[in-house]
Amino acid sequence: MSESDPLRAHLIGTDDELRRLSAQHQQLDVRLRELASQLSHTANEEQEHLILKKRKLQLKDRMEEMIRQYREASEASPSPALQPHPRS
């Protein structure tokens, strides 16, 4: 997920649900990296890995949907704070 998107960064900073989802997504990423760093996995760890990957994807999809909805709503009535600044 690209954090370079100014709208995404703004929404994560201002929307409680999106911030919560983003934090959960990051926590899952940390755990998945921990699992990936291990040389071998137990059957339970393999199952955990699959579950975490699915959950992380669900979170990403939900965040992308929220951002898409916000983008569509803001195109209908743009907010001056999110408009690009004219170059001098």
mmCIF file as gemmi writes it, N, C-alpha and C atoms, coordinates in Angstrom:
data_model
loop_
_atom_site.group_PDB
_atom_site.id
_atom_site.type_symbol
_atom_site.label_atom_id
_atom_site.label_alt_id
_atom_site.label_comp_id
_atom_site.label_asym_id
_atom_site.label_entity_id
_atom_site.label_seq_id
_atom_site.pdbx_PDB_ins_code
_atom_site.Cartn_x
_atom_site.Cartn_y
_atom_site.Cartn_z
_atom_site.occupancy
_atom_site.B_iso_or_equiv
_atom_site.pdbx_formal_charge
_atom_site.auth_seq_id
_atom_site.auth_asym_id
_atom_site.pdbx_PDB_model_num
ATOM 1 N N . MET Axp A 1 ? 0.842 -1.163 0 1 0 ? 1 A 1
ATOM 2 C CA . MET Axp A 1 ? 0 0 0 1 0 ? 1 A 1
ATOM 3 C C . MET Axp A 1 ? 0.889 1.228 0 1 0 ? 1 A 1
ATOM 4 N N . SER Axp A 2 ? 0.575 2.142 -0.895 1 0 ? 2 A 1
ATOM 5 C CA . SER Axp A 2 ? 1.412 3.325 -1.052 1 0 ? 2 A 1
ATOM 6 C C . SER Axp A 2 ? 1.058 4.4 -0.041 1 0 ? 2 A 1
ATOM 7 N N . GLU Axp A 3 ? 2.012 4.774 0.782 1 0 ? 3 A 1
ATOM 8 C CA . GLU Axp A 3 ? 1.816 5.853 1.736 1 0 ? 3 A 1
ATOM 9 C C . GLU Axp A 3 ? 2.149 7.199 1.102 1 0 ? 3 A 1
ATOM 10 N N . SER Axp A 4 ? 2.592 7.215 -0.172 1 0 ? 4 A 1
ATOM 11 C CA . SER Axp A 4 ? 2.949 8.468 -0.825 1 0 ? 4 A 1
ATOM 12 C C . SER Axp A 4 ? 1.716 9.201 -1.347 1 0 ? 4 A 1
ATOM 13 N N . ASP Axp A 5 ? 0.551 8.583 -1.304 1 0 ? 5 A 1
ATOM 14 C CA . ASP Axp A 5 ? -0.691 9.205 -1.734 1 0 ? 5 A 1
ATOM 15 C C . ASP Axp A 5 ? -1.104 10.225 -0.673 1 0 ? 5 A 1
ATOM 16 N N . PRO Axp A 6 ? -1.157 11.52 -1.033 1 0 ? 6 A 1
ATOM 17 C CA . PRO Axp A 6 ? -1.492 12.535 -0.024 1 0 ? 6 A 1
ATOM 18 C C . PRO Axp A 6 ? -2.891 12.35 0.572 1 0 ? 6 A 1
ATOM 19 N N . LEU Axp A 7 ? -3.846 11.907 -0.232 1 0 ? 7 A 1
ATOM 20 C CA . LEU Axp A 7 ? -5.192 11.685 0.291 1 0 ? 7 A 1
ATOM 21 C C . LEU Axp A 7 ? -5.174 10.561 1.318 1 0 ? 7 A 1
ATOM 22 N N . ARG Axp A 8 ? -4.483 9.471 1.008 1 0 ? 8 A 1
ATOM 23 C CA . ARG Axp A 8 ? -4.378 8.341 1.937 1 0 ? 8 A 1
ATOM 24 C C . ARG Axp A 8 ? -3.75 8.801 3.251 1 0 ? 8 A 1
ATOM 25 N N . ALA Axp A 9 ? -2.668 9.531 3.163 1 0 ? 9 A 1
ATOM 26 C CA . ALA Axp A 9 ? -1.99 10.012 4.369 1 0 ? 9 A 1
ATOM 27 C C . ALA Axp A 9 ? -2.912 10.926 5.176 1 0 ? 9 A 1
ATOM 28 N N . HIS Axp A 10 ? -3.638 11.805 4.49 1 0 ? 10 A 1
ATOM 29 C CA . HIS Axp A 10 ? -4.56 12.715 5.165 1 0 ? 10 A 1
ATOM 30 C C . HIS Axp A 10 ? -5.656 11.928 5.885 1 0 ? 10 A 1
ATOM 31 N N . LEU Axp A 11 ? -6.24 10.955 5.191 1 0 ? 11 A 1
ATOM 32 C CA . LEU Axp A 11 ? -7.335 10.183 5.782 1 0 ? 11 A 1
ATOM 33 C C . LEU Axp A 11 ? -6.875 9.33 6.951 1 0 ? 11 A 1
ATOM 34 N N . ILE Axp A 12 ? -5.703 8.741 6.844 1 0 ? 12 A 1
ATOM 35 C CA . ILE Axp A 12 ? -5.178 7.948 7.968 1 0 ? 12 A 1
ATOM 36 C C . ILE Axp A 12 ? -4.946 8.85 9.167 1 0 ? 12 A 1
ATOM 37 N N . GLY Axp A 13 ? -4.573 10.089 8.911 1 0 ? 13 A 1
ATOM 38 C CA . GLY Axp A 13 ? -4.357 11.03 10.004 1 0 ? 13 A 1
ATOM 39 C C . GLY Axp A 13 ? -5.631 11.586 10.603 1 0 ? 13 A 1
ATOM 40 N N . THR Axp A 14 ? -6.741 11.531 9.873 1 0 ? 14 A 1
ATOM 41 C CA . THR Axp A 14 ? -7.971 12.172 10.347 1 0 ? 14 A 1
ATOM 42 C C . THR Axp A 14 ? -9.142 11.223 10.57 1 0 ? 14 A 1
ATOM 43 N N . ASP Axp A 15 ? -9.14 10.062 9.97 1 0 ? 15 A 1
ATOM 44 C CA . ASP Axp A 15 ? -10.265 9.131 10.082 1 0 ? 15 A 1
ATOM 45 C C . ASP Axp A 15 ? -9.9 8.012 11.058 1 0 ? 15 A 1
ATOM 46 N N . ASP Axp A 16 ? -10.645 7.934 12.166 1 0 ? 16 A 1
ATOM 47 C CA . ASP Axp A 16 ? -10.332 6.956 13.216 1 0 ? 16 A 1
ATOM 48 C C . ASP Axp A 16 ? -10.395 5.514 12.722 1 0 ? 16 A 1
ATOM 49 N N . GLU Axp A 17 ? -11.414 5.192 11.931 1 0 ? 17 A 1
ATOM 50 C CA . GLU Axp A 17 ? -11.546 3.811 11.455 1 0 ? 17 A 1
ATOM 51 C C . GLU Axp A 17 ? -10.405 3.453 10.511 1 0 ? 17 A 1
ATOM 52 N N . LEU Axp A 18 ? -10.086 4.355 9.61 1 0 ? 18 A 1
ATOM 53 C CA . LEU Axp A 18 ? -9.001 4.091 8.671 1 0 ? 18 A 1
ATOM 54 C C . LEU Axp A 18 ? -7.662 3.973 9.405 1 0 ? 18 A 1
ATOM 55 N N . ARG Axp A 19 ? -7.471 4.799 10.409 1 0 ? 19 A 1
ATOM 56 C CA . ARG Axp A 19 ? -6.234 4.726 11.209 1 0 ? 19 A 1
ATOM 57 C C . ARG Axp A 19 ? -6.151 3.38 11.932 1 0 ? 19 A 1
ATOM 58 N N . ARG Axp A 20 ? -7.29 2.919 12.475 1 0 ? 20 A 1
ATOM 59 C CA . ARG Axp A 20 ? -7.333 1.627 13.179 1 0 ? 20 A 1
ATOM 60 C C . ARG Axp A 20 ? -7.036 0.481 12.212 1 0 ? 20 A 1
ATOM 61 N N . LEU Axp A 21 ? -7.653 0.521 11.035 1 0 ? 21 A 1
ATOM 62 C CA . LEU Axp A 21 ? -7.416 -0.521 10.036 1 0 ? 21 A 1
ATOM 63 C C . LEU Axp A 21 ? -5.954 -0.522 9.584 1 0 ? 21 A 1
ATOM 64 N N . SER Axp A 22 ? -5.395 0.669 9.404 1 0 ? 22 A 1
ATOM 65 C CA . SER Axp A 22 ? -4 0.777 8.984 1 0 ? 22 A 1
ATOM 66 C C . SER Axp A 22 ? -3.058 0.21 10.058 1 0 ? 22 A 1
ATOM 67 N N . ALA Axp A 23 ? -3.359 0.493 11.318 1 0 ? 23 A 1
ATOM 68 C CA . ALA Axp A 23 ? -2.535 -0.04 12.412 1 0 ? 23 A 1
ATOM 69 C C . ALA Axp A 23 ? -2.613 -1.567 12.453 1 0 ? 23 A 1
ATOM 70 N N . GLN Axp A 24 ? -3.816 -2.112 12.264 1 0 ? 24 A 1
ATOM 71 C CA . GLN Axp A 24 ? -3.961 -3.568 12.242 1 0 ? 24 A 1
ATOM 72 C C . GLN Axp A 24 ? -3.185 -4.158 11.07 1 0 ? 24 A 1
ATOM 73 N N . HIS Axp A 25 ? -3.262 -3.507 9.921 1 0 ? 25 A 1
ATOM 74 C CA . HIS Axp A 25 ? -2.554 -3.958 8.72 1 0 ? 25 A 1
ATOM 75 C C . HIS Axp A 25 ? -1.045 -3.998 8.99 1 0 ? 25 A 1
ATOM 76 N N . GLN Axp A 26 ? -0.53 -2.969 9.647 1 0 ? 26 A 1
ATOM 77 C CA . GLN Axp A 26 ? 0.895 -2.917 9.966 1 0 ? 26 A 1
ATOM 78 C C . GLN Axp A 26 ? 1.283 -3.997 10.961 1 0 ? 26 A 1
ATOM 79 N N . GLN Axp A 27 ? 0.433 -4.263 11.946 1 0 ? 27 A 1
ATOM 80 C CA . GLN Axp A 27 ? 0.716 -5.309 12.925 1 0 ? 27 A 1
ATOM 81 C C . GLN Axp A 27 ? 0.783 -6.68 12.255 1 0 ? 27 A 1
ATOM 82 N N . LEU Axp A 28 ? -0.142 -6.919 11.34 1 0 ? 28 A 1
ATOM 83 C CA . LEU Axp A 28 ? -0.115 -8.186 10.618 1 0 ? 28 A 1
ATOM 84 C C . LEU Axp A 28 ? 1.147 -8.297 9.769 1 0 ? 28 A 1
ATOM 85 N N . ASP Axp A 29 ? 1.55 -7.198 9.169 1 0 ? 29 A 1
ATOM 86 C CA . ASP Axp A 29 ? 2.764 -7.191 8.359 1 0 ? 29 A 1
ATOM 87 C C . ASP Axp A 29 ? 3.982 -7.552 9.201 1 0 ? 29 A 1
ATOM 88 N N . VAL Axp A 30 ? 4.049 -7.008 10.406 1 0 ? 30 A 1
ATOM 89 C CA . VAL Axp A 30 ? 5.168 -7.315 11.308 1 0 ? 30 A 1
ATOM 90 C C . VAL Axp A 30 ? 5.194 -8.808 11.634 1 0 ? 30 A 1
ATOM 91 N N . ARG Axp A 31 ? 4.036 -9.361 11.972 1 0 ? 31 A 1
ATOM 92 C CA . ARG Axp A 31 ? 3.981 -10.794 12.319 1 0 ? 31 A 1
ATOM 93 C C . ARG Axp A 31 ? 4.318 -11.659 11.106 1 0 ? 31 A 1
ATOM 94 N N . LEU Axp A 32 ? 3.835 -11.277 9.925 1 0 ? 32 A 1
ATOM 95 C CA . LEU Axp A 32 ? 4.156 -12.048 8.722 1 0 ? 32 A 1
ATOM 96 C C . LEU Axp A 32 ? 5.654 -12.01 8.426 1 0 ? 32 A 1
ATOM 97 N N . ARG Axp A 33 ? 6.29 -10.894 8.689 1 0 ? 33 A 1
ATOM 98 C CA . ARG Axp A 33 ? 7.744 -10.805 8.497 1 0 ? 33 A 1
ATOM 99 C C . ARG Axp A 33 ? 8.474 -11.701 9.49 1 0 ? 33 A 1
ATOM 100 N N . GLU Axp A 34 ? 7.955 -11.749 10.724 1 0 ? 34 A 1
ATOM 101 C CA . GLU Axp A 34 ? 8.554 -12.638 11.729 1 0 ? 34 A 1
ATOM 102 C C . GLU Axp A 34 ? 8.478 -14.085 11.26 1 0 ? 34 A 1
ATOM 103 N N . LEU Axp A 35 ? 7.315 -14.474 10.781 1 0 ? 35 A 1
ATOM 104 C CA . LEU Axp A 35 ? 7.149 -15.841 10.302 1 0 ? 35 A 1
ATOM 105 C C . LEU Axp A 35 ? 8.044 -16.119 9.098 1 0 ? 35 A 1
ATOM 106 N N . ALA Axp A 36 ? 8.156 -15.147 8.206 1 0 ? 36 A 1
ATOM 107 C CA . ALA Axp A 36 ? 8.972 -15.329 7.004 1 0 ? 36 A 1
ATOM 108 C C . ALA Axp A 36 ? 10.456 -15.467 7.343 1 0 ? 36 A 1
ATOM 109 N N . SER Axp A 37 ? 10.878 -14.884 8.449 1 0 ? 37 A 1
ATOM 110 C CA . SER Axp A 37 ? 12.292 -14.939 8.812 1 0 ? 37 A 1
ATOM 111 C C . SER Axp A 37 ? 12.698 -16.295 9.4 1 0 ? 37 A 1
ATOM 112 N N . GLN Axp A 38 ? 11.724 -17.108 9.763 1 0 ? 38 A 1
ATOM 113 C CA . GLN Axp A 38 ? 12.023 -18.43 10.332 1 0 ? 38 A 1
ATOM 114 C C . GLN Axp A 38 ? 12.38 -19.407 9.208 1 0 ? 38 A 1
ATOM 115 N N . LEU Axp A 39 ? 13.329 -20.283 9.497 1 0 ? 39 A 1
ATOM 116 C CA . LEU Axp A 39 ? 13.757 -21.259 8.504 1 0 ? 39 A 1
ATOM 117 C C . LEU Axp A 39 ? 12.743 -22.372 8.295 1 0 ? 39 A 1
ATOM 118 N N . SER Axp A 40 ? 12.04 -22.736 9.353 1 0 ? 40 A 1
ATOM 119 C CA . SER Axp A 40 ? 11.013 -23.777 9.222 1 0 ? 40 A 1
ATOM 120 C C . SER Axp A 40 ? 9.799 -23.361 10.035 1 0 ? 40 A 1
ATOM 121 N N . HIS Axp A 41 ? 8.672 -23.962 9.677 1 0 ? 41 A 1
ATOM 122 C CA . HIS Axp A 41 ? 7.418 -23.611 10.339 1 0 ? 41 A 1
ATOM 123 C C . HIS Axp A 41 ? 6.695 -24.867 10.799 1 0 ? 41 A 1
ATOM 124 N N . THR Axp A 42 ? 6.007 -24.738 11.914 1 0 ? 42 A 1
ATOM 125 C CA . THR Axp A 42 ? 5.128 -25.816 12.365 1 0 ? 42 A 1
ATOM 126 C C . THR Axp A 42 ? 3.843 -25.742 11.537 1 0 ? 42 A 1
ATOM 127 N N . ALA Axp A 43 ? 3.03 -26.757 11.644 1 0 ? 43 A 1
ATOM 128 C CA . ALA Axp A 43 ? 1.74 -26.755 10.941 1 0 ? 43 A 1
ATOM 129 C C . ALA Axp A 43 ? 0.88 -25.577 11.414 1 0 ? 43 A 1
ATOM 130 N N . ASN Axp A 44 ? 0.936 -25.296 12.714 1 0 ? 44 A 1
ATOM 131 C CA . ASN Axp A 44 ? 0.178 -24.154 13.25 1 0 ? 44 A 1
ATOM 132 C C . ASN Axp A 44 ? 0.682 -22.83 12.688 1 0 ? 44 A 1
ATOM 133 N N . GLU Axp A 45 ? 1.992 -22.695 12.548 1 0 ? 45 A 1
ATOM 134 C CA . GLU Axp A 45 ? 2.554 -21.46 11.985 1 0 ? 45 A 1
ATOM 135 C C . GLU Axp A 45 ? 2.187 -21.31 10.511 1 0 ? 45 A 1
ATOM 136 N N . GLU Axp A 46 ? 2.153 -22.416 9.784 1 0 ? 46 A 1
ATOM 137 C CA . GLU Axp A 46 ? 1.735 -22.365 8.373 1 0 ? 46 A 1
ATOM 138 C C . GLU Axp A 46 ? 0.287 -21.894 8.276 1 0 ? 46 A 1
ATOM 139 N N . GLN Axp A 47 ? -0.54 -22.435 9.146 1 0 ? 47 A 1
ATOM 140 C CA . GLN Axp A 47 ? -1.947 -22.045 9.15 1 0 ? 47 A 1
ATOM 141 C C . GLN Axp A 47 ? -2.076 -20.575 9.55 1 0 ? 47 A 1
ATOM 142 N N . GLU Axp A 48 ? -1.343 -20.159 10.572 1 0 ? 48 A 1
ATOM 143 C CA . GLU Axp A 48 ? -1.359 -18.76 11.001 1 0 ? 48 A 1
ATOM 144 C C . GLU Axp A 48 ? -0.942 -17.851 9.848 1 0 ? 48 A 1
ATOM 145 N N . HIS Axp A 49 ? 0.098 -18.25 9.128 1 0 ? 49 A 1
ATOM 146 C CA . HIS Axp A 49 ? 0.595 -17.466 8.001 1 0 ? 49 A 1
ATOM 147 C C . HIS Axp A 49 ? -0.501 -17.244 6.964 1 0 ? 49 A 1
ATOM 148 N N . LEU Axp A 50 ? -1.214 -18.307 6.611 1 0 ? 50 A 1
ATOM 149 C CA . LEU Axp A 50 ? -2.296 -18.188 5.627 1 0 ? 50 A 1
ATOM 150 C C . LEU Axp A 50 ? -3.433 -17.297 6.127 1 0 ? 50 A 1
ATOM 151 N N . ILE Axp A 51 ? -3.798 -17.466 7.39 1 0 ? 51 A 1
ATOM 152 C CA . ILE Axp A 51 ? -4.876 -16.669 7.97 1 0 ? 51 A 1
ATOM 153 C C . ILE Axp A 51 ? -4.487 -15.194 8.016 1 0 ? 51 A 1
ATOM 154 N N . LEU Axp A 52 ? -3.246 -14.923 8.429 1 0 ? 52 A 1
ATOM 155 C CA . LEU Axp A 52 ? -2.784 -13.532 8.516 1 0 ? 52 A 1
ATOM 156 C C . LEU Axp A 52 ? -2.724 -12.872 7.147 1 0 ? 52 A 1
ATOM 157 N N . LYS Axp A 53 ? -2.278 -13.61 6.141 1 0 ? 53 A 1
ATOM 158 C CA . LYS Axp A 53 ? -2.228 -13.057 4.786 1 0 ? 53 A 1
ATOM 159 C C . LYS Axp A 53 ? -3.632 -12.701 4.286 1 0 ? 53 A 1
ATOM 160 N N . LYS Axp A 54 ? -4.586 -13.576 4.538 1 0 ? 54 A 1
ATOM 161 C CA . LYS Axp A 54 ? -5.967 -13.303 4.121 1 0 ? 54 A 1
ATOM 162 C C . LYS Axp A 54 ? -6.531 -12.095 4.861 1 0 ? 54 A 1
ATOM 163 N N . ARG Axp A 55 ? -6.291 -12.037 6.16 1 0 ? 55 A 1
ATOM 164 C CA . ARG Axp A 55 ? -6.805 -10.92 6.961 1 0 ? 55 A 1
ATOM 165 C C . ARG Axp A 55 ? -6.163 -9.603 6.521 1 0 ? 55 A 1
ATOM 166 N N . LYS Axp A 56 ? -4.871 -9.638 6.251 1 0 ? 56 A 1
ATOM 167 C CA . LYS Axp A 56 ? -4.17 -8.435 5.809 1 0 ? 56 A 1
ATOM 168 C C . LYS Axp A 56 ? -4.748 -7.945 4.476 1 0 ? 56 A 1
ATOM 169 N N . LEU Axp A 57 ? -5.028 -8.86 3.577 1 0 ? 57 A 1
ATOM 170 C CA . LEU Axp A 57 ? -5.626 -8.501 2.295 1 0 ? 57 A 1
ATOM 171 C C . LEU Axp A 57 ? -7.029 -7.935 2.481 1 0 ? 57 A 1
ATOM 172 N N . GLN Axp A 58 ? -7.8 -8.515 3.393 1 0 ? 58 A 1
ATOM 173 C CA . GLN Axp A 58 ? -9.134 -7.978 3.68 1 0 ? 58 A 1
ATOM 174 C C . GLN Axp A 58 ? -9.053 -6.546 4.192 1 0 ? 58 A 1
ATOM 175 N N . LEU Axp A 59 ? -8.105 -6.298 5.091 1 0 ? 59 A 1
ATOM 176 C CA . LEU Axp A 59 ? -7.926 -4.945 5.621 1 0 ? 59 A 1
ATOM 177 C C . LEU Axp A 59 ? -7.539 -3.977 4.511 1 0 ? 59 A 1
ATOM 178 N N . LYS Axp A 60 ? -6.621 -4.395 3.66 1 0 ? 60 A 1
ATOM 179 C CA . LYS Axp A 60 ? -6.191 -3.538 2.552 1 0 ? 60 A 1
ATOM 180 C C . LYS Axp A 60 ? -7.37 -3.229 1.637 1 0 ? 60 A 1
ATOM 181 N N . ASP Axp A 61 ? -8.146 -4.251 1.308 1 0 ? 61 A 1
ATOM 182 C CA . ASP Axp A 61 ? -9.314 -4.041 0.45 1 0 ? 61 A 1
ATOM 183 C C . ASP Axp A 61 ? -10.293 -3.06 1.089 1 0 ? 61 A 1
ATOM 184 N N . ARG Axp A 62 ? -10.536 -3.208 2.391 1 0 ? 62 A 1
ATOM 185 C CA . ARG Axp A 62 ? -11.465 -2.306 3.088 1 0 ? 62 A 1
ATOM 186 C C . ARG Axp A 62 ? -10.941 -0.874 3.077 1 0 ? 62 A 1
ATOM 187 N N . MET Axp A 63 ? -9.649 -0.703 3.335 1 0 ? 63 A 1
ATOM 188 C CA . MET Axp A 63 ? -9.078 0.647 3.326 1 0 ? 63 A 1
ATOM 189 C C . MET Axp A 63 ? -9.158 1.265 1.929 1 0 ? 63 A 1
ATOM 190 N N . GLU Axp A 64 ? -8.849 0.471 0.911 1 0 ? 64 A 1
ATOM 191 C CA . GLU Axp A 64 ? -8.919 0.973 -0.461 1 0 ? 64 A 1
ATOM 192 C C . GLU Axp A 64 ? -10.349 1.373 -0.822 1 0 ? 64 A 1
ATOM 193 N N . GLU Axp A 65 ? -11.318 0.602 -0.365 1 0 ? 65 A 1
ATOM 194 C CA . GLU Axp A 65 ? -12.726 0.926 -0.617 1 0 ? 65 A 1
ATOM 195 C C . GLU Axp A 65 ? -13.104 2.24 0.064 1 0 ? 65 A 1
ATOM 196 N N . MET Axp A 66 ? -12.681 2.421 1.31 1 0 ? 66 A 1
ATOM 197 C CA . MET Axp A 66 ? -12.975 3.656 2.026 1 0 ? 66 A 1
ATOM 198 C C . MET Axp A 66 ? -12.35 4.858 1.318 1 0 ? 66 A 1
ATOM 199 N N . ILE Axp A 67 ? -11.124 4.704 0.873 1 0 ? 67 A 1
ATOM 200 C CA . ILE Axp A 67 ? -10.433 5.797 0.183 1 0 ? 67 A 1
ATOM 201 C C . ILE Axp A 67 ? -11.111 6.094 -1.151 1 0 ? 67 A 1
ATOM 202 N N . ARG Axp A 68 ? -11.506 5.041 -1.864 1 0 ? 68 A 1
ATOM 203 C CA . ARG Axp A 68 ? -12.207 5.236 -3.134 1 0 ? 68 A 1
ATOM 204 C C . ARG Axp A 68 ? -13.515 5.99 -2.914 1 0 ? 68 A 1
ATOM 205 N N . GLN Axp A 69 ? -14.268 5.614 -1.887 1 0 ? 69 A 1
ATOM 206 C CA . GLN Axp A 69 ? -15.533 6.288 -1.589 1 0 ? 69 A 1
ATOM 207 C C . GLN Axp A 69 ? -15.294 7.757 -1.236 1 0 ? 69 A 1
ATOM 208 N N . TYR Axp A 70 ? -14.263 8.02 -0.444 1 0 ? 70 A 1
ATOM 209 C CA . TYR Axp A 70 ? -13.952 9.397 -0.076 1 0 ? 70 A 1
ATOM 210 C C . TYR Axp A 70 ? -13.552 10.201 -1.313 1 0 ? 70 A 1
ATOM 211 N N . ARG Axp A 71 ? -12.749 9.563 -2.18 1 0 ? 71 A 1
ATOM 212 C CA . ARG Axp A 71 ? -12.302 10.226 -3.396 1 0 ? 71 A 1
ATOM 213 C C . ARG Axp A 71 ? -13.498 10.596 -4.28 1 0 ? 71 A 1
ATOM 214 N N . GLU Axp A 72 ? -14.421 9.653 -4.434 1 0 ? 72 A 1
ATOM 215 C CA . GLU Axp A 72 ? -15.616 9.913 -5.242 1 0 ? 72 A 1
ATOM 216 C C . GLU Axp A 72 ? -16.463 11.023 -4.641 1 0 ? 72 A 1
ATOM 217 N N . ALA Axp A 73 ? -16.617 11.009 -3.323 1 0 ? 73 A 1
ATOM 218 C CA . ALA Axp A 73 ? -17.395 12.046 -2.655 1 0 ? 73 A 1
ATOM 219 C C . ALA Axp A 73 ? -16.715 13.409 -2.771 1 0 ? 73 A 1
ATOM 220 N N . SER Axp A 74 ? -15.403 13.426 -2.67 1 0 ? 74 A 1
ATOM 221 C CA . SER Axp A 74 ? -14.691 14.701 -2.73 1 0 ? 74 A 1
ATOM 222 C C . SER Axp A 74 ? -14.642 15.259 -4.152 1 0 ? 74 A 1
ATOM 223 N N . GLU Axp A 75 ? -14.737 14.387 -5.161 1 0 ? 75 A 1
ATOM 224 C CA . GLU Axp A 75 ? -14.802 14.868 -6.543 1 0 ? 75 A 1
ATOM 225 C C . GLU Axp A 75 ? -16.12 15.579 -6.793 1 0 ? 75 A 1
ATOM 226 N N . ALA Axp A 76 ? -17.168 15.136 -6.109 1 0 ? 76 A 1
ATOM 227 C CA . ALA Axp A 76 ? -18.472 15.773 -6.253 1 0 ? 76 A 1
ATOM 228 C C . ALA Axp A 76 ? -18.485 17.148 -5.58 1 0 ? 76 A 1
ATOM 229 N N . SER Axp A 77 ? -17.777 17.29 -4.457 1 0 ? 77 A 1
ATOM 230 C CA . SER Axp A 77 ? -17.678 18.574 -3.762 1 0 ? 77 A 1
ATOM 231 C C . SER Axp A 77 ? -16.273 18.697 -3.181 1 0 ? 77 A 1
ATOM 232 N N . PRO Axp A 78 ? -15.303 19.128 -3.996 1 0 ? 78 A 1
ATOM 233 C CA . PRO Axp A 78 ? -13.906 19.16 -3.553 1 0 ? 78 A 1
ATOM 234 C C . PRO Axp A 78 ? -13.664 20.082 -2.363 1 0 ? 78 A 1
ATOM 235 N N . SER Axp A 79 ? -12.824 19.611 -1.48 1 0 ? 79 A 1
ATOM 236 C CA . SER Axp A 79 ? -12.422 20.395 -0.308 1 0 ? 79 A 1
ATOM 237 C C . SER Axp A 79 ? -11.173 21.189 -0.657 1 0 ? 79 A 1
ATOM 238 N N . PRO Axp A 80 ? -11.149 22.465 -0.353 1 0 ? 80 A 1
ATOM 239 C CA . PRO Axp A 80 ? -9.963 23.278 -0.68 1 0 ? 80 A 1
ATOM 240 C C . PRO Axp A 80 ? -8.691 22.768 -0.049 1 0 ? 80 A 1
ATOM 241 N N . ALA Axp A 81 ? -8.788 22.135 1.108 1 0 ? 81 A 1
ATOM 242 C CA . ALA Axp A 81 ? -7.576 21.64 1.789 1 0 ? 81 A 1
ATOM 243 C C . ALA Axp A 81 ? -6.925 20.51 1.034 1 0 ? 81 A 1
ATOM 244 N N . LEU Axp A 82 ? -7.681 19.784 0.201 1 0 ? 82 A 1
ATOM 245 C CA . LEU Axp A 82 ? -7.127 18.649 -0.515 1 0 ? 82 A 1
ATOM 246 C C . LEU Axp A 82 ? -6.838 18.961 -1.971 1 0 ? 82 A 1
ATOM 247 N N . GLN Axp A 83 ? -7.067 20.187 -2.397 1 0 ? 83 A 1
ATOM 248 C CA . GLN Axp A 83 ? -6.809 20.571 -3.771 1 0 ? 83 A 1
ATOM 249 C C . GLN Axp A 83 ? -5.314 20.84 -3.961 1 0 ? 83 A 1
ATOM 250 N N . PRO Axp A 84 ? -4.774 20.509 -5.142 1 0 ? 84 A 1
ATOM 251 C CA . PRO Axp A 84 ? -3.368 20.82 -5.395 1 0 ? 84 A 1
ATOM 252 C C . PRO Axp A 84 ? -3.136 22.321 -5.393 1 0 ? 84 A 1
ATOM 253 N N . HIS Axp A 85 ? -1.991 22.706 -4.88 1 0 ? 85 A 1
ATOM 254 C CA . HIS Axp A 85 ? -1.646 24.125 -4.852 1 0 ? 85 A 1
ATOM 255 C C . HIS Axp A 85 ? -1.115 24.546 -6.211 1 0 ? 85 A 1
ATOM 256 N N . PRO Axp A 86 ? -1.546 25.703 -6.708 1 0 ? 86 A 1
ATOM 257 C CA . PRO Axp A 86 ? -1.031 26.178 -7.992 1 0 ? 86 A 1
ATOM 258 C C . PRO Axp A 86 ? 0.458 26.499 -7.879 1 0 ? 86 A 1
ATOM 259 N N . ARG Axp A 87 ? 1.176 26.177 -8.929 1 0 ? 87 A 1
ATOM 260 C CA . ARG Axp A 87 ? 2.623 26.45 -8.918 1 0 ? 87 A 1
ATOM 261 C C . ARG Axp A 87 ? 2.863 27.909 -9.302 1 0 ? 87 A 1
ATOM 262 N N . SER Axp A 88 ? 3.807 28.524 -8.613 1 0 ? 88 A 1
ATOM 263 C CA . SER Axp A 88 ? 4.125 29.927 -8.901 1 0 ? 88 A 1
ATOM 264 C C . SER Axp A 88 ? 5.136 30.042 -10.002 1 0 ? 88 A 1
